[in-house]
């Protein structure tokens, strides 16, 4: 388990379990999703040559539209 802290008036911790990502041609894709209310709003694919992505990693957003 990995413990991460985030700030604020009352700092809290988030626990995440580590899972090895699969590599595709030396790249590690991660899919993130957004939900607004109870509706799916979009997904994004972030990819890097490192299994840890950052703000400079490649990113492709996808929005859902009715």
C-alpha positions as CSV (number, residue, x, y, z in Angstrom):
1,X,0.0,0.0,0.0
2,X,1.1,3.5,-0.8
3,X,0.1,6.4,1.6
4,X,-0.2,9.9,0.1
5,X,-1.1,13.0,2.0
6,X,-2.9,16.1,0.7
7,X,-3.2,19.4,2.5
8,X,-5.9,21.6,3.8
9,X,-7.0,22.6,7.3
10,X,-7.2,19.0,8.3
11,X,-4.6,17.0,6.3
12,X,-5.9,13.5,5.3
13,X,-4.3,10.5,3.7
14,X,-5.2,8.4,0.7
15,X,-4.2,4.7,0.5
16,X,-3.6,3.1,-2.8
17,X,-2.6,-0.4,-3.7
18,X,0.3,-0.7,-6.2
19,X,-0.5,-2.6,-9.4
20,X,2.1,-3.2,-12.1
21,X,0.9,-1.6,-15.3
22,X,1.3,-3.4,-18.6
23,X,3.7,-1.9,-21.1
24,X,2.8,-1.6,-24.8
25,X,5.8,-0.9,-27.0
26,X,7.6,0.5,-24.0
27,X,4.7,2.8,-23.0
28,X,2.5,2.7,-20.0
29,X,-1.1,3.9,-20.6
30,X,-3.4,4.9,-17.7
31,X,-7.1,5.5,-18.1
32,X,-8.9,8.0,-15.9
33,X,-12.6,8.8,-15.8
34,X,-14.8,11.7,-14.8
35,X,-18.3,11.4,-13.3
36,X,-20.6,14.4,-12.8
37,X,-23.4,13.6,-10.4
38,X,-24.2,10.0,-11.4
39,X,-23.4,10.5,-15.1
40,X,-20.3,9.5,-17.0
41,X,-18.7,12.7,-18.3
42,X,-15.5,11.6,-20.0
43,X,-12.3,9.6,-19.9
44,X,-8.7,10.5,-20.5
45,X,-5.8,8.3,-21.5
46,X,-2.4,9.4,-20.1
47,X,0.7,7.6,-21.4
48,X,4.4,7.7,-20.6
49,X,7.6,5.6,-21.0
50,X,7.6,5.5,-17.2
51,X,4.9,3.7,-15.2
52,X,4.5,6.9,-13.2
53,X,2.8,9.5,-15.3
54,X,3.1,13.3,-14.7
55,X,1.9,16.6,-16.1
56,X,4.2,16.2,-19.1
57,X,2.9,12.8,-20.1
58,X,1.0,12.4,-23.3
59,X,-2.8,12.9,-22.7
60,X,-5.8,12.4,-24.9
61,X,-9.2,13.5,-23.5
62,X,-12.6,12.1,-24.6
63,X,-15.8,13.8,-23.7
64,X,-19.2,12.1,-23.7
65,X,-22.0,14.1,-25.3
66,X,-25.7,13.2,-25.5
